Amino acid sequence: MSSVVSTAPVRPRQRSRRRRGAVATATGGYFAAYGAAVLGVVGFFAPTGHAALLTLAAALLLALVTVILLAVDAVLPPREAPRLA
Protein backbone atom coordinates (compact mmCIF):
# COMPACT_ATOMS: atom_id res chain seq x y z
CA MET A 1 0.00 0.00 0.00
CA SER A 2 1.35 3.38 -0.99
CA SER A 3 1.34 6.31 1.40
CA VAL A 4 1.78 8.89 -1.37
CA VAL A 5 -1.17 11.24 -1.74
CA SER A 6 -1.93 12.27 -5.29
CA THR A 7 -3.33 15.76 -5.76
CA ALA A 8 -4.49 17.38 -8.94
CA PRO A 9 -2.63 20.52 -10.02
CA VAL A 10 -4.37 23.64 -8.81
CA ARG A 11 -5.47 25.93 -11.62
CA PRO A 12 -5.87 29.63 -11.04
CA ARG A 13 -9.42 30.94 -10.72
CA GLN A 14 -8.96 33.47 -13.55
CA ARG A 15 -8.12 30.81 -16.11
CA SER A 16 -11.06 28.62 -15.17
CA ARG A 17 -13.33 31.68 -15.20
CA ARG A 18 -12.21 32.53 -18.74
CA ARG A 19 -12.69 28.96 -19.85
CA ARG A 20 -16.14 28.82 -18.24
CA GLY A 21 -17.09 31.98 -20.13
CA ALA A 22 -15.99 30.41 -23.41
CA VAL A 23 -17.94 27.23 -22.69
CA ALA A 24 -21.05 29.23 -21.77
CA THR A 25 -20.78 31.20 -25.01
CA ALA A 26 -20.31 27.99 -27.00
CA THR A 27 -23.40 26.52 -25.33
CA GLY A 28 -25.45 29.57 -26.28
CA GLY A 29 -24.14 29.30 -29.84
CA TYR A 30 -25.12 25.65 -29.96
CA PHE A 31 -28.68 26.43 -28.89
CA ALA A 32 -28.88 29.30 -31.39
CA ALA A 33 -27.66 27.00 -34.19
CA TYR A 34 -30.18 24.37 -33.13
CA GLY A 35 -32.93 27.00 -33.18
CA ALA A 36 -31.84 28.16 -36.63
CA ALA A 37 -31.95 24.58 -37.89
CA VAL A 38 -35.42 24.03 -36.46
CA LEU A 39 -36.65 27.29 -37.97
CA GLY A 40 -35.05 26.30 -41.27
CA VAL A 41 -36.97 23.03 -41.32
CA VAL A 42 -40.18 24.75 -40.26
CA GLY A 43 -39.50 27.23 -43.07
CA PHE A 44 -40.49 24.52 -45.57
CA PHE A 45 -44.04 24.62 -44.18
CA ALA A 46 -44.47 28.15 -42.78
CA PRO A 47 -42.79 31.51 -43.42
CA THR A 48 -39.99 31.99 -40.87
CA GLY A 49 -37.58 34.06 -43.01
CA HIS A 50 -36.35 36.79 -40.67
CA ALA A 51 -36.46 34.72 -37.48
CA ALA A 52 -34.39 31.94 -39.02
CA LEU A 53 -31.82 34.39 -40.41
CA LEU A 54 -31.55 36.29 -37.11
CA THR A 55 -31.08 33.05 -35.18
CA LEU A 56 -28.41 31.92 -37.63
CA ALA A 57 -26.65 35.30 -37.31
CA ALA A 58 -26.74 34.97 -33.51
CA ALA A 59 -25.24 31.48 -33.74
CA LEU A 60 -22.43 32.71 -35.99
CA LEU A 61 -21.74 35.68 -33.70
CA LEU A 62 -21.58 33.44 -30.62
CA ALA A 63 -19.25 31.06 -32.46
CA LEU A 64 -16.94 33.98 -33.27
CA VAL A 65 -16.97 35.15 -29.64
CA THR A 66 -16.20 31.60 -28.49
CA VAL A 67 -13.20 31.37 -30.83
CA ILE A 68 -11.91 34.74 -29.58
CA LEU A 69 -12.34 33.75 -25.91
CA LEU A 70 -10.54 30.45 -26.43
CA ALA A 71 -7.71 32.20 -28.29
CA VAL A 72 -7.34 34.73 -25.47
CA ASP A 73 -7.34 31.89 -22.94
CA ALA A 74 -4.60 30.11 -24.87
CA VAL A 75 -2.42 33.21 -25.25
CA LEU A 76 -2.66 34.72 -21.78
CA PRO A 77 -0.52 33.04 -19.15
CA PRO A 78 -2.31 31.68 -16.11
CA ARG A 79 -2.24 33.93 -13.07
CA GLU A 80 -0.04 32.78 -10.27
CA ALA A 81 -1.68 31.82 -7.03
CA PRO A 82 -0.87 34.13 -4.14
CA ARG A 83 2.10 32.89 -2.15
CA LEU A 84 1.96 32.43 1.58
CA ALA A 85 4.43 34.46 3.58
C-alpha positions in Angstrom: 0.0 0.0 0.0 1.4 3.4 -1.0 1.3 6.3 1.4 1.8 8.9 -1.4 -1.2 11.2 -1.7 -1.9 12.3 -5.3 -3.3 15.8 -5.8 -4.5 17.4 -8.9 -2.6 20.5 -10.0 -4.4 23.6 -8.8 -5.5 25.9 -11.6 -5.9 29.6 -11.0 -9.4 30.9 -10.7 -9.0 33.5 -13.5 -8.1 30.8 -16.1 -11.1 28.6 -15.2 -13.3 31.7 -15.2 -12.2 32.5 -18.7 -12.7 29.0 -19.8 -16.1 28.8 -18.2 -17.1 32.0 -20.1 -16.0 30.4 -23.4 -17.9 27.2 -22.7 -21.1 29.2 -21.8 -20.8 31.2 -25.0 -20.3 28.0 -27.0 -23.4 26.5 -25.3 -25.4 29.6 -26.3 -24.1 29.3 -29.8 -25.1 25.6 -30.0 -28.7 26.4 -28.9 -28.9 29.3 -31.4 -27.7 27.0 -34.2 -30.2 24.4 -33.1 -32.9 27.0 -33.2 -31.8 28.2 -36.6 -32.0 24.6 -37.9 -35.4 24.0 -36.5 -36.7 27.3 -38.0 -35.0 26.3 -41.3 -37.0 23.0 -41.3 -40.2 24.8 -40.3 -39.5 27.2 -43.1 -40.5 24.5 -45.6 -44.0 24.6 -44.2 -44.5 28.1 -42.8 -42.8 31.5 -43.4 -40.0 32.0 -40.9 -37.6 34.1 -43.0 -36.3 36.8 -40.7 -36.5 34.7 -37.5 -34.4 31.9 -39.0 -31.8 34.4 -40.4 -31.5 36.3 -37.1 -31.1 33.1 -35.2 -28.4 31.9 -37.6 -26.7 35.3 -37.3 -26.7 35.0 -33.5 -25.2 31.5 -33.7 -22.4 32.7 -36.0 -21.7 35.7 -33.7 -21.6 33.4 -30.6 -19.3 31.1 -32.5 -16.9 34.0 -33.3 -17.0 35.2 -29.6 -16.2 31.6 -28.5 -13.2 31.4 -30.8 -11.9 34.7 -29.6 -12.3 33.7 -25.9 -10.5 30.4 -26.4 -7.7 32.2 -28.3 -7.3 34.7 -25.5 -7.3 31.9 -22.9 -4.6 30.1 -24.9 -2.4 33.2 -25.3 -2.7 34.7 -21.8 -0.5 33.0 -19.2 -2.3 31.7 -16.1 -2.2 33.9 -13.1 0.0 32.8 -10.3 -1.7 31.8 -7.0 -0.9 34.1 -4.1 2.1 32.9 -2.1 2.0 32.4 1.6 4.4 34.5 3.6 
